[in-house]
Amino acid sequence: MSVFVDTDTRIVVQGATGKEGSFWTNHMIEMGASVVAGVTPGKEGQRVHGVPVYHTVARALERHRADAAMLFVPPRFTKEAVFEALDGGIKTIVTIADGIPLHDQVEIRAAARGKGARVVGGNTSGVISPGRSMMGIFPYWIERVYKPGRIGVMTRSGSLTNEVTSMVVRAGFGVSSLIGVGGDPVPGTRFAEMLPDYEADPGTDAVVVIGELGGTMEEECAQAITSGVYTKPLVAFIGGRTAPKGKRMGHAGAIVTGGTGSVEEKVRALEAAGASVADRPSQVGTLLAAALEEHRRG
Amino acid sequence: MKLFEYQAKRVFTEAGITVPRSTLVETSGPARAAVTAAVADAVTAYNDAAVIKAQVLMGGRGKRGLVRKATAADAAETTEAILDADVPVPSLLVEELVAAERELYLAITIDAPGSKALVLASAEGGIDIEELAATRPEAIVRFPVDLRRGLLGYEARSIAYQMGLEGRDAKGVASVLISLWRVFRERDAELVEINPLFVTADGVVAGDGKVSIDDNSLFRQPGYAPTRDHFESDAEFEAAREGIPYLQFDGDISLMCAGAGLTTTVFDLVHYEGGTVANYLEFGGPNYRRAKRAMELCLRNESAVILIVTFGTIARADVMAEGVVEAIRELKPDRPIVTCIRGTNEEGAVETLKAAGIEPLFDTEEAVRRAVAIAAERGGAAGLSGGAS
């Protein structure tokens, strides 16, 4: 079992013929993903690593059944590409685009919610269930990060994911499903919206949340714990404790404004809900082991 | 990208929102005497009752003495006082004084969880809205708006009535709200704000203006590009023009890291270990082949050490290590460099660094401790030549 994407998830790749799209489509297939079709306007009839390419999503769906769409589409065209997938009835979409206009981000999330669909991204590496399937751009061959196992990981940052997940693996654990919700101010899917999936997944024993300053996604996780939506152990690491107010720390979403988004608030909310929060990435493994032990004892 | 008040008010005027009559006086080019003379002329033109406002992007201008009332008699003196403030003031906006019956607050921003825009409105304008939100949230009307549907006329009127307005005032505020919505959408704004919005006998007038354009949308906002005046330092401006995320601080350790989240975490770890940061620089993502440019920017600081930490995916470790070695060869840095370069093809990175006589570290926290120790050993910025310029 895994969350979001599994070996039997049939994937359409939009933007499959570009350099990046083609390179990572190949890796998705090698890792075990079922890529059934590619879409690039004007390129119908071509094949990418054996996958047939169509002009439009609709034309691909005439010939293939698909459950998910992976987008390798530049940020300024991402909104249209997401709408095209949604109009085709696809409910699971991942976009890695970095630089999607803010109002487009809002429209993408609103449209997905309106159709009961889930868009992950942008500004992310995507979703991976190591050893099973992936939608995105992960160096799954780095074994000290992408080792299969029973810990779910949710993250706002690619580079920090490698850092923190390597600590999870060093402590003897592995990863069930890793979801990069992305570093944008309006991610298509928010942390807390994935927690019910991890709760239901028999392959996940606990979840590590890699957060950062800005927004309220970490506080929403605390709420999910308090309300009982999520009952497994949760360990968080949150970057930006010492970031000065009003400075944007790299990601567009990583900024303290209007009285919200400070790391202290997030830590307070999570700890009050019973989650563990690591001060440093190196503490995540130990906290995870302790939380699992406590959970086992009940 | 934040617009200066005078730019925001131009946008408002185009959208049909009334703003006070005003004159913009540039301060960086002309001599001080010419500036004060131009300000005095403008004050006189506004019937000897005006307000002089420094065009800077920081909040709290009033408290900092960057917004002052003036008459023709004291215009020169007041101008001097503003220009002598501790911050660079690229221009002054001289505005006629508005006789306000009351002051209101209007803003539109984004509600990320709700995936909507959010109108914020209050009958108590001219205040610190964050403070009001914290102390008396009931004084703020919150109205979510679907982006595709837009803000409708009856909704704008309903917001005005909820603010406790009636008659002429309600009608005027509703009309401003519709115009403000157009600005928000057409300018791809992350925030538009009027605080205060003056209610006068002749209608409503925007006393101040904030428009912040989403950086990701600048490609479709012709006419708006960040200038030197949008940044606090030359290095921040140059880095931004080249698409390299960079923040200036005045500590000892130059961060040259890859990935926003990792760089922010290294920033924290440096502080936990008792160190200080000279600059935040991120050369991951599309910039991972630009080690030399990144190092050049770091070397501009009077930092004691450069700390390189990466754990890249597409940003290949071997390519970054080669870039770093080449940058060291060409730039001959005058300070130690600590490297912790990991991720895709890290074996190649290790070989490259070792061949160049650089010790490759693998643990982020160890690398941070090493850099903090070096900075302490070298006496910190105090022992060098006086911190960053």
Chai-1 contact restraints between the chains, C-beta under 6 A:
chainA,res_idxA,chainB,res_idxB,connection_type,confidence,min_distance_angstrom,max_distance_angstrom,comment,restraint_id
A,G99,B,N216,contact,1.0,0.0,6.0,A-B,restraint_1
A,P101,B,D188,contact,1.0,0.0,6.0,A-B,restraint_2
A,P101,B,N216,contact,1.0,0.0,6.0,A-B,restraint_3
A,P101,B,S217,contact,1.0,0.0,6.0,A-B,restraint_4
A,L102,B,E190,contact,1.0,0.0,6.0,A-B,restraint_5
A,L102,B,D214,contact,1.0,0.0,6.0,A-B,restraint_6
A,H103,B,D188,contact,1.0,0.0,6.0,A-B,restraint_7
A,V106,B,S115,contact,1.0,0.0,6.0,A-B,restraint_8
A,V106,B,L147,contact,1.0,0.0,6.0,A-B,restraint_9
A,E107,B,L147,contact,1.0,0.0,6.0,A-B,restraint_10
A,R109,B,S115,contact,1.0,0.0,6.0,A-B,restraint_11
A,A110,B,S115,contact,1.0,0.0,6.0,A-B,restraint_12
A,P139,B,T313,contact,1.0,0.0,6.0,A-B,restraint_13
A,P139,B,T344,contact,1.0,0.0,6.0,A-B,restraint_14
A,S157,B,G261,contact,1.0,0.0,6.0,A-B,restraint_15
A,G158,B,G259,contact,1.0,0.0,6.0,A-B,restraint_16
A,G158,B,T313,contact,1.0,0.0,6.0,A-B,restraint_17
A,S159,B,A258,contact,1.0,0.0,6.0,A-B,restraint_18
A,S159,B,G259,contact,1.0,0.0,6.0,A-B,restraint_19
A,S159,B,G261,contact,1.0,0.0,6.0,A-B,restraint_20
A,S159,B,L262,contact,1.0,0.0,6.0,A-B,restraint_21
A,S159,B,G284,contact,1.0,0.0,6.0,A-B,restraint_22
A,S159,B,F311,contact,1.0,0.0,6.0,A-B,restraint_23
A,L160,B,G261,contact,1.0,0.0,6.0,A-B,restraint_24
A,L160,B,L262,contact,1.0,0.0,6.0,A-B,restraint_25
A,L160,B,T265,contact,1.0,0.0,6.0,A-B,restraint_26
A,N162,B,F311,contact,1.0,0.0,6.0,A-B,restraint_27
A,E163,B,L262,contact,1.0,0.0,6.0,A-B,restraint_28
A,E163,B,F311,contact,1.0,0.0,6.0,A-B,restraint_29
A,P185,B,A112,contact,1.0,0.0,6.0,A-B,restraint_30
A,V186,B,A112,contact,1.0,0.0,6.0,A-B,restraint_31
A,E212,B,G261,contact,1.0,0.0,6.0,A-B,restraint_32
A,G239,B,G261,contact,1.0,0.0,6.0,A-B,restraint_33
A,G239,B,T264,contact,1.0,0.0,6.0,A-B,restraint_34
A,G239,B,T265,contact,1.0,0.0,6.0,A-B,restraint_35
A,G240,B,T264,contact,1.0,0.0,6.0,A-B,restraint_36
A,R241,B,D268,contact,1.0,0.0,6.0,A-B,restraint_37
A,T242,B,D268,contact,1.0,0.0,6.0,A-B,restraint_38
A,T242,B,H271,contact,1.0,0.0,6.0,A-B,restraint_39
A,K247,B,L247,contact,1.0,0.0,6.0,A-B,restraint_40
A,M249,B,T264,contact,1.0,0.0,6.0,A-B,restraint_41
A,G250,B,P245,contact,1.0,0.0,6.0,A-B,restraint_42
A,G250,B,A260,contact,1.0,0.0,6.0,A-B,restraint_43
A,G250,B,T263,contact,1.0,0.0,6.0,A-B,restraint_44
A,G250,B,E282,contact,1.0,0.0,6.0,A-B,restraint_45
A,H251,B,A260,contact,1.0,0.0,6.0,A-B,restraint_46
A,G258,B,E130,contact,1.0,0.0,6.0,A-B,restraint_47
A,G259,B,E130,contact,1.0,0.0,6.0,A-B,restraint_48
A,S282,B,E365,contact,1.0,0.0,6.0,A-B,restraint_49
